[in-house]
Amino acid sequence: MKAALKASMRGTDIDLGGLAYLYSRAPFLFQHVDQIGRALYASDPASHGVPQPQYLCLDLLRVSGPISQIALARRAGVDTSTLSSVVTRLVAKHLVKRVPNPADGREKLVSVTAAGRAAAERAAGAYQRVQAILMATPDIDAGLFHRLAAPVAHAADHAAPEWLTDAIPAAEKARLAVVFESPSFLVRRALQRSEVAILRSIGAFDLTIRQYAALLVLHFHQQLAEADLCRLLGYDASNAALVVKLLVEKGLAAVVNPLASGRKRYRATHAGRALLADKEPVMQRVDRALLKPLDRAQARRFKDMLAAIVREHGGQVQNPLVAFDTVTASVYWQKPRFVPVK
């Protein structure tokens, strides 16, 4: 297996232990399960024209009726700028409209149109099929997955956009349970918590999950091209290019001798490796904090089920993780180690 991996990486010596360290981290698993769920949803013909974030917005509106954008953002668990962008796209498609608030003429309410209701009903079928596919994965116990994912998603640590489910009337909440209690939504909420926790923990360098993962891979593999990052991290080409560009601008990565084809290779700089050495203990605490609602055995089982989804359905995404199956079948899986190089 390792020889095949090495060939696919143009001779790069694959550090399975280093990859296991990254692949067993909760934020990385949340990100890839979320990526898979979105890919499965987008591949369903019933979802066409209504991306997953827009479907969530439409579904909330068809249940709640006209509400303000702020209230809609809080019910969806997203920040107001993200919600505003989603609503603007839906207005352009004539699936929702902004109407005056009869109680306050200065405020606009968001209301779903007849076309929006029809689109939401079609997309709901696609969304529910995705949940069924994910939970039919071998080694997944759907009931246990929900019992473990729910407390992780609902943890009230203020490390994610406000999610005010308590503000939703009971009758509406019951009708929205198909979304709010779905595996995709719970994993997405856990990912939101991860993103904010990592941003807060890294400090001045303002690293996202993608940038942190790329820097860690460059730490363990000091001669990687952008195509290699795509294979090891599941990024598409444009994302990989942007991520390494930002790492170089921050002084955390640098270009080494280009390949014969003219393509660049990258390495972690002294500053990047020093940052990892300094922040890895913090990142380990972040990982534990995200799974704090679970005991050690539950956290391990939850990660195993997330990994099972990635192994079974990872081929649905544009750039599957070339090393994931090998790493999670090896002695390294769930035995993370990090040896800082200063």
N, C-alpha and C positions, 0 to 999 in steps of 0.2 A: 504493500500500500504506500509506504513512504517513498519508494522508488518512483512510483507513478506520480505521486505528488511533486516530487523533485523535478521530474520531467516536465510537468505542467507549468512549473514555475521557472522554466529556463535555467535549471541547474541550481537554483537557490536551495541551500540547506534548510529544510523545514524544522523549526523548533517546536515540536509537538507540546512540550511542557509550557512554553510561552503562550502558545495558542490556547491550551487548556485553561491557563490562568484567565485569559480574556473571555473565552467561550463559556466559562462557568459563572461569570459575573451576571447578576440579576439584570442590570440595565441592558447589557448586550442581548440577553435572551428576550427581554420584553420588546426591544427594538425589532428583532427579527421575526418574532411571532406576530407583531403588529404589521410588519411589512408583508408577511405571508397572507394574513387575513385581508389586507387591502388588495393584494394581487388576485386572490380568489374572488373577491367581490367584484373587482373590475372586469374579470373574465366572464362573469355571468351576463348574458344579453339583457336581462331585466334591469340591470344597473346602469345601462348605457345612458349617458346624459346627466346622471346624478351621482357624482363621486360620493364616497362614504361620508365625509364631513357634511356635505349638503343633504344627504339622506337623513342624518341625525337631526339636523335643523328642521327639515320638513316634517319629520315624524313628531317632534316636539310640538310644532305649531298646529298640526292637524288634531292633536289631543288637547292642547291647552287653549286654543283660540288666540286672538290678537294679544300680544304682550310686547313690552319694550325690549329693545336690543340688549339692554343691561340684564333684564330678568331672564331673557333667553340665553345669554352667555352663562349666567350663573347656573341655570338648569342643565345646560349642556356640559358644564365643567370646562369651559375654554375661556381664554382672556377676551376682553371686549374688542381688541383690534382684530383678532382672528375671526371672531364672530361677524364683525362688520364686513370683512372681506367676503365671507361666505354669503351673507345676506345680499351684498351688492351683486354677486354672480347670479344668485337666484332671482333677483329682481330683473336682471338683464334677460333671463330666460322666461320671464313672466310666470314663474312658479310661486313667487311671493310678491307682496306689495307693501309699501309703507303707507299707512293711513293715519290721519290725525287722531289723537287721543281725545275722546269726548270730555274727559275729566280735566284735561290740561292741554290747551291749544298749542303750547310751546313744544310738546313732545309728540313724536311719531311712534306708532305701534307697528309691529310686523305682523302681517296676516297672510295665511296661505291661500292661494287661488285654487279654483277648481282643477286647473291643469296640474298644480302642485300636489293636490291631494291624490290625483290619479298616478302621478310620478312616484309619490311616496309609497303608495300601495304596491306598485310594481317592484320598486326597489326593496321593499320589506321582504318580499319573497326571496330575493337574491341574498339579502343579509342573513335571513334565517337559514338558508341552505349552507352558507359559509360556516355558521355556527355548528350545524350538524356535521359538516365535513371535518372540522377541527376536532370535535369531540368523538368522532369515529376513528380517530388515530389509534393504531395499536399501542397498548400500554397506557392508554388514557382511561381513567375512571371519571366520567363526566360530573357526577355528584361530588366526588372528592376534589376535582379541579375547581369547581365553584366554591366549595367550602374553604379552600386555601387561597384562591385568588381574591375573593370578596373582602376579607379583612385587610389584605395588602392594598387593594384599590381604595378602600374607604378610610384608611388611616388618616386621622385629622392632625397632620403635622405642619399644615400651612406651607408645604413645599410644592404646591401645584396651584393652578388657577382655581378659584373658589367654586365649589360644587355644592349648591344648596338644594339637595334633594328634600330636605325637611320643609322647604317652602312649596313643594308640589303637593296639591291636594291628594288624599289617599286614592280617590277614584282614578285620577290621572296617573298616579304612580303605578297602579296595578296594570293599566293599559300600556305603560311604557316599560314594564318589566322585561319585555322581550329584548329591549335594547339595553337598559341599565344593568340588567343582570346577565347579559350575554358575555361569553368569554372574550370576544373582541373588545368590548367596551371596558371590561375590568382590566385587561392587559394594557389597553391604551391609557387608562387612568394611572396604572402603575408606572408606565413609561413617562407620563407627565411628571410624576413625583420624582422619578430618576433624573430627568433632564434638569429640573430646578435644583435638586440636591447636588448634582455634579457642578453646575454653574456656580453655586454658592461655595462649594468646597475647594475648587481650583483657584478661586480668587482673581487676581488681576489679569491672568491670562485668558479668562473668559472662554474656556474650552467647552465645546458641546460634546455629547456622547460620541459622535462620529470622529471629532478631532482627537479626543482622548484615546479612542480605540486605535486610530491610525498611528498615533504617537507611540502607543504601547507596542504595536506590531513592528514599527521601525526600530524600537529599542531592542527587540529580540532578533530582528532581521535587518542588518545594516546596509543592505544593498537591494532595495525594492523599487521596481517601476510602478507607475500608476496602475497598469494592468494587473500586477501582482496584488496590489491593495484591493482591487475589485474582486479578485479570486478569494482572498483571505478574509475580507470584511463584508462582501456582498454588496458593495457600492456600485452604482452605475458609473460610467466613465466621467460624466460631468461632475458628479458628486466627488469622486476621487480626486479629480483635477482641482476642484475648489478647496477641498480639505487640505491637500498638501500645499497649495498656494498660501492658505491662511497660516499653516504651521511654519512655512518658510518665512512669511512676513513677520511672525512673532518671534523668530529666531530659535524655534524649537526643532526645526528640521532644516536640512541643507541638501543642495544638489551635489551629487558626486559625478564621476565621469559618466557621460552619456553612453547608452548602448550603441553598438555599431550602426543601428538603424537611425540613430539620432535621438531616440527617446531617452528621457532623463531617468536616472535612478536617484533614490533619496535615502538619507540616513538621519537618525536622531542626532542632534547636536549635543555638545556638553551641557548646554542650558536645558535642553529637552530631557536629557537623562537625569540631570540633577533635579528637575521638577518632578519627574516620576519618583525618584528616590525619596523626595521630601513629601510628596502627596499620596504615595501608595498606602501608607497606614491610614490616612484619612479616607481614601477610596474604599479600603476594606471596611472601615466603620460605616461608610455610606451604604455599602452592600448589605451589611448586617442590619442597619437601621431600616432599610426598605422592607426587609423580611421580618422585622421585629415582632409583628403579630403572630408569627409562627414559631414553634419550637424547632430545634435543630433537625429532627427527623422529618418534620413537616416541610421545612425549607428545602431539604434535600429532595424530597419526593416532588415538591412543586417544580424545582429546577429540572428534575428528570422528566417530568411531563412536558414542560416547555421545550426541552431538548428533543423529545420525541416528535413534537409538532414540527420542529425545524428539520429533523432528519426525514420525516415522511413527506412533507410538503415544500421543502426548500427549493425544489426544482420549479416551483410556480413563479418565482421572482426572476427578474431580468438577469441578475448575476448571482447564481447559487454559490453558497460557501463551499469551495472546493475541498477544504480540509475538515469540515465539521464531522462527517461520518467517521473518518479515521480517528479524530481526536476523541470523540465521545465513546468510541469503542476501545480506546487504549487505556493503559494503566494510569494515565495522567488525568483522566476526566474526574472532575470534582476534587482534585488534589492540587489546588492552586499553589504556586510558589512564585516568588519574585525576588530576583537577585539584582539589586541596583548596581549599575556600573557608573562610577563617579569620574 
